[in-house]
Amino acid sequence: MVLSYPRMALDSLCGRPLGRKRICRTFSDCTNGPRSGLRSGCFPLDPAERGSEDAEALQRTKAQARGGSGRKP
């Protein structure tokens, strides 16, 4: 949860509503990244990570594993 929603504890402690769209939905990119030699991160949900080089590299790796080109349509 910390990777997808690092401010969750602060929001909760301060009585703010939780950002439900930021709560981990187990896309597994945070663990698949390191398995592919990349750093860990919540690439789908964290705006700071979404367009990173590691996010793009992971998408290519996942597409190759599926037999695709790695490029988004």
Beta strands, then each sheet from edge to edge (+ up, - down):
end
